[in-house]
């Protein structure tokens, strides 16, 4: 199967415009040439791609599928042109960095800022995703460097990866300053299950961890089921912003669990207190991870060294 980019762009124009004539004009080719290209694609695939109607054309099931993939290929080519154009403009390197929510929102912006100032010709693509996707992305070559955390009780497979501890990512209970347990040096999840809660969205990695530990607690202790709602915590509100969660806690809507770094920035303004969780699973670490095997490109090695140096200055 040999389609060139002109074929794919023509086919997308056909789907968008609904007529061969308009698509040929958008592709800057003649109508006869456009028709010939479509026939060539149909012959290579061995199936019809378009249904000819009185007022234009419509895609068949095969044509619809081809259109989806054609759009993806064209989008990737546009990204490639942009990346190559940056190198032509003097870019010395590009680094793809993935991190979990806590890493991207709380730790990495300050950590990489100095590096980017020292290396103005290096570009950084920073993507937030769950830790499992960080590790999978490294194995699949979708990123150069990753920052991830995992449950100490059930660590993931690290096959094919090199990982080194970077920073502490302690989880804390966020309580109103007036809460009876706000002055405790530490708390366990079991001390808090009877409370009303606010939290991150259900599909966030931290919320999934909290749900898992709540279910484990329910199954292994004599805690009354009346303290739970359908096997989970009594969750009043869920939203994606730590600052908003701290504001809700400060107004006594409920309590929550967040990384200590997230709460540190908002505690004074929202009137909340962060109490460390003493459960083993809450004493998390962030790990710097790379794929094992080929030597890392120079810019990636430079950033890795910079981040390791930053460990000494982390809060």
C-alpha positions as CSV (number, residue, x, y, z in Angstrom):
1,X,0.0,0.0,0.0
2,X,1.6,3.2,-1.2
3,X,-0.2,6.4,-0.4
4,X,1.6,9.7,-0.5
5,X,0.8,12.8,1.5
6,X,-1.0,14.4,-1.4
7,X,-3.3,11.3,-1.6
8,X,-4.1,11.6,2.1
9,X,-4.6,15.3,2.1
10,X,-6.9,15.0,-1.0
11,X,-9.0,12.4,0.7
12,X,-9.4,14.5,3.9
13,X,-10.5,17.5,1.6
14,X,-13.0,15.2,0.0
15,X,-14.5,14.2,3.4
16,X,-14.6,17.8,4.6
17,X,-16.0,19.4,1.4
18,X,-18.2,16.5,0.3
19,X,-17.4,17.0,-3.4
20,X,-14.5,15.9,-5.6
21,X,-14.5,19.3,-7.4
22,X,-14.0,21.3,-4.2
23,X,-11.4,18.8,-2.9
24,X,-9.4,19.1,-6.1
25,X,-9.4,22.9,-5.9
26,X,-8.3,22.8,-2.3
27,X,-5.5,20.3,-3.2
28,X,-4.4,22.5,-6.2
29,X,-4.9,19.6,-8.7
30,X,-7.3,19.0,-11.6
31,X,-10.5,17.2,-11.1
32,X,-9.3,14.4,-13.4
33,X,-6.1,14.0,-11.4
34,X,-8.1,13.9,-8.1
35,X,-10.4,11.2,-9.5
36,X,-7.4,9.2,-10.7
37,X,-5.8,9.3,-7.3
38,X,-9.0,8.1,-5.6
39,X,-9.3,5.2,-8.0
40,X,-5.7,4.3,-7.4
41,X,-6.3,4.2,-3.6
42,X,-9.4,2.0,-4.1
43,X,-7.4,-0.3,-6.3
44,X,-4.6,-0.7,-3.8
45,X,-7.0,-1.4,-1.0
46,X,-9.4,-3.6,-3.0
47,X,-12.5,-1.8,-1.8
48,X,-14.6,1.3,-2.4
49,X,-13.8,4.4,-0.4
50,X,-16.5,6.7,-1.6
51,X,-20.2,6.4,-2.5
52,X,-21.1,8.8,-5.4
53,X,-24.3,10.7,-4.8
54,X,-26.2,13.2,-6.9
55,X,-24.8,16.1,-4.9
56,X,-21.4,14.9,-4.0
57,X,-19.8,11.9,-2.3
58,X,-19.9,10.2,1.0
59,X,-17.4,7.8,2.6
60,X,-18.0,4.1,2.9
61,X,-17.0,2.4,6.1
62,X,-13.5,1.8,4.7
63,X,-13.4,5.4,3.6
64,X,-14.3,6.6,7.1
65,X,-11.5,4.5,8.6
66,X,-9.0,5.8,6.0
67,X,-10.1,9.4,6.8
68,X,-9.4,8.9,10.5
69,X,-5.9,7.5,9.9
70,X,-5.2,10.1,7.3
71,X,-5.9,12.9,9.7
72,X,-3.6,11.4,12.3
73,X,-0.8,11.0,9.7
74,X,-1.2,14.6,8.5
75,X,-1.2,15.9,12.1
76,X,2.0,14.0,12.9
77,X,3.6,15.4,9.8
78,X,2.7,18.9,10.8
79,X,4.2,18.3,14.2
80,X,7.4,17.0,12.5
81,X,7.6,20.0,10.3
82,X,7.3,22.3,13.3
83,X,10.0,20.3,15.3
84,X,12.4,20.4,12.3
85,X,11.7,24.0,11.8
86,X,12.8,24.8,15.3
87,X,16.1,23.0,14.7
88,X,16.5,25.1,11.6
89,X,16.0,28.2,13.7
90,X,18.8,27.2,16.0
91,X,17.3,24.7,18.4
92,X,20.0,22.5,19.8
93,X,17.8,19.8,21.3
94,X,14.4,18.8,22.4
95,X,13.5,16.8,25.5
96,X,10.2,15.0,26.1
97,X,9.6,14.8,29.8
98,X,6.6,13.1,31.4
99,X,5.6,13.4,35.1
100,X,2.7,12.5,37.4
101,X,0.4,15.2,38.7
102,X,2.4,16.1,41.7
103,X,5.7,16.2,39.8
104,X,4.3,18.4,37.0
105,X,2.2,20.8,39.1
106,X,4.4,21.2,42.2
107,X,8.0,20.1,41.6
108,X,9.2,20.3,38.0
109,X,8.4,23.9,37.0
110,X,10.8,25.3,39.5
111,X,13.3,22.5,39.1
112,X,13.6,22.9,35.3
113,X,13.5,26.7,35.2
114,X,17.2,27.2,35.9
115,X,18.1,24.5,33.4
116,X,16.2,26.2,30.6
117,X,17.7,29.6,31.4
118,X,21.2,28.0,31.2
119,X,20.4,26.2,27.9
120,X,18.3,28.6,25.8
121,X,18.6,26.4,22.7
122,X,17.0,23.4,24.3
123,X,13.2,23.0,24.2
124,X,11.2,21.0,26.8
125,X,7.9,19.2,26.2
126,X,6.4,18.6,29.6
127,X,3.4,16.2,29.8
128,X,1.3,15.3,32.8
129,X,0.0,11.7,33.1
130,X,-0.4,8.9,35.6
131,X,2.8,7.2,36.8
132,X,1.9,4.0,34.9
133,X,1.8,6.0,31.7
134,X,5.1,7.6,32.5
135,X,6.7,4.2,32.8
136,X,5.0,2.8,29.7
137,X,5.9,5.9,27.7
138,X,9.6,5.4,28.5
139,X,9.5,1.8,27.4
140,X,7.7,2.7,24.1
141,X,10.0,5.6,23.3
142,X,7.3,8.2,23.7
143,X,9.3,10.3,26.2
144,X,13.0,10.7,27.1
145,X,12.7,11.2,30.9
146,X,10.0,10.5,33.4
147,X,9.1,11.3,37.0
148,X,6.8,8.8,38.7
149,X,5.6,7.6,42.1
150,X,4.1,4.3,43.1
151,X,2.5,2.5,46.0
152,X,5.3,1.0,48.2
153,X,3.1,-2.0,48.9
154,X,2.6,-2.8,45.2
155,X,5.5,-1.3,43.1
156,X,5.2,-1.6,39.4
157,X,7.5,-3.7,37.2
158,X,10.6,-1.6,36.4
159,X,11.9,-4.0,33.7
160,X,13.8,-2.1,31.1
161,X,14.0,1.1,33.2
162,X,16.7,2.8,35.3
163,X,15.1,4.6,38.3
164,X,16.7,6.7,41.1
165,X,15.0,8.4,44.0
166,X,14.5,12.1,43.5
167,X,12.2,13.8,46.0
168,X,9.9,13.1,48.9
169,X,6.2,13.3,48.0
170,X,4.6,12.9,51.4
171,X,0.8,12.7,51.4
172,X,-1.0,14.8,54.1
173,X,-4.5,15.1,55.5
174,X,-5.8,18.6,54.8
175,X,-8.0,19.7,57.7
176,X,-9.6,23.0,58.8
177,X,-7.5,24.8,61.4
178,X,-10.3,24.4,63.9
179,X,-10.5,20.6,63.4
180,X,-10.1,18.6,66.6
181,X,-7.2,16.6,65.1
182,X,-5.5,19.5,63.4
183,X,-2.7,19.6,66.0
184,X,-1.8,15.9,65.9
185,X,1.7,15.2,64.7
186,X,0.4,12.6,62.3
187,X,-2.8,10.7,61.4
188,X,-3.8,7.4,59.9
189,X,-6.5,7.0,57.2
190,X,-8.4,4.9,59.7
191,X,-8.7,8.0,62.0
192,X,-10.5,10.0,59.2
193,X,-12.8,7.6,57.4
194,X,-15.8,8.9,59.3
195,X,-15.3,12.4,58.0
196,X,-17.0,14.2,55.0
197,X,-14.4,14.4,52.1
198,X,-13.6,16.5,49.1
199,X,-11.1,15.3,46.5
200,X,-9.6,15.2,43.1
201,X,-11.5,13.7,40.2
202,X,-12.3,10.0,40.4
203,X,-10.0,9.0,37.6
204,X,-6.9,10.8,39.0
205,X,-4.0,8.7,40.2
206,X,-4.2,10.0,43.8
207,X,-7.9,9.5,44.1
208,X,-7.5,5.9,42.8
209,X,-4.9,5.3,45.4
210,X,-7.0,6.7,48.2
211,X,-10.0,4.5,47.0
212,X,-7.8,1.4,47.0
213,X,-6.5,2.1,50.5
214,X,-10.0,2.8,51.8
215,X,-11.3,-0.5,50.4
216,X,-8.3,-2.3,51.9
217,X,-9.0,-0.7,55.3
218,X,-12.6,-1.6,55.2
219,X,-11.8,-5.3,54.4
220,X,-9.1,-5.7,57.0
221,X,-10.5,-3.8,60.0
222,X,-13.6,-3.8,62.1
223,X,-14.5,-0.3,60.9
224,X,-18.2,0.0,60.6
225,X,-19.6,0.1,57.0
226,X,-21.8,3.1,58.1
227,X,-18.6,5.2,57.9
228,X,-18.4,4.5,54.2
229,X,-20.6,5.2,51.2
230,X,-20.8,2.2,48.8
231,X,-17.4,1.0,50.0
232,X,-15.7,4.4,49.6
233,X,-15.4,7.6,51.5
234,X,-18.3,10.1,51.9
235,X,-17.1,12.3,49.0
236,X,-19.0,15.7,48.9
237,X,-17.1,17.4,46.1
238,X,-14.5,16.5,43.5
239,X,-12.6,19.0,41.4
240,X,-9.1,19.0,39.8
241,X,-7.5,22.0,41.5
242,X,-5.7,21.7,44.9
243,X,-6.3,25.3,45.7
244,X,-10.1,24.9,45.3
245,X,-10.0,21.8,47.5
246,X,-8.1,23.7,50.2
247,X,-10.7,26.5,50.0
248,X,-13.5,23.9,50.5
249,X,-11.7,22.4,53.5
250,X,-11.1,25.8,55.0
251,X,-14.9,26.3,54.8
252,X,-15.5,23.0,56.7
253,X,-17.1,21.3,53.6
254,X,-14.9,18.2,54.1
255,X,-11.3,17.1,54.5
256,X,-9.0,15.7,51.8
257,X,-5.6,14.1,51.1
258,X,-3.0,15.9,48.9
259,X,0.7,15.9,48.4
260,X,2.4,18.2,51.1
261,X,3.9,20.4,48.4
262,X,0.4,21.2,47.0
263,X,-0.9,22.3,50.4
264,X,2.2,24.3,51.3
265,X,1.3,26.9,48.7
266,X,-2.3,27.4,49.8
267,X,-2.4,26.7,53.5
268,X,-2.0,30.3,54.8
269,X,-4.6,31.8,52.4
270,X,-7.2,29.1,52.9
271,X,-6.9,28.5,56.7
272,X,-6.1,24.8,56.5
273,X,-3.6,22.6,58.3
274,X,-1.5,19.8,56.7
275,X,-1.1,16.8,59.0
276,X,1.3,14.0,57.6
277,X,-0.4,10.6,57.1
278,X,1.5,7.9,58.9
279,X,0.3,5.1,56.7
280,X,3.2,3.4,54.8
281,X,1.6,4.0,51.4
282,X,1.4,7.8,52.1
283,X,5.2,8.2,52.5
284,X,5.7,8.4,48.7
285,X,8.9,9.1,46.8
286,X,9.2,10.6,43.3
287,X,11.6,8.7,41.1
288,X,13.6,9.9,38.1
289,X,13.3,7.2,35.4
290,X,14.9,6.6,32.0
291,X,14.7,3.7,29.5
292,X,17.6,1.3,29.9
293,X,19.6,0.5,26.8
294,X,20.8,3.1,24.3
295,X,22.9,6.0,25.5
296,X,20.8,9.1,26.3
297,X,21.0,12.1,24.0
298,X,23.2,14.9,25.3
299,X,20.4,17.3,26.3
300,X,18.6,14.6,28.2
301,X,21.7,13.7,30.1
302,X,22.2,17.3,30.9
303,X,18.7,17.7,32.3
304,X,19.0,14.5,34.2
305,X,22.2,15.7,35.9
306,X,20.5,19.0,36.6
307,X,17.5,17.4,38.3
308,X,19.7,15.1,40.4
309,X,21.6,18.2,41.5
310,X,18.2,19.8,42.4
311,X,17.5,17.0,44.8
312,X,19.9,18.6,47.2
313,X,17.9,21.8,47.2
314,X,14.4,20.4,47.3
315,X,12.1,21.5,50.2
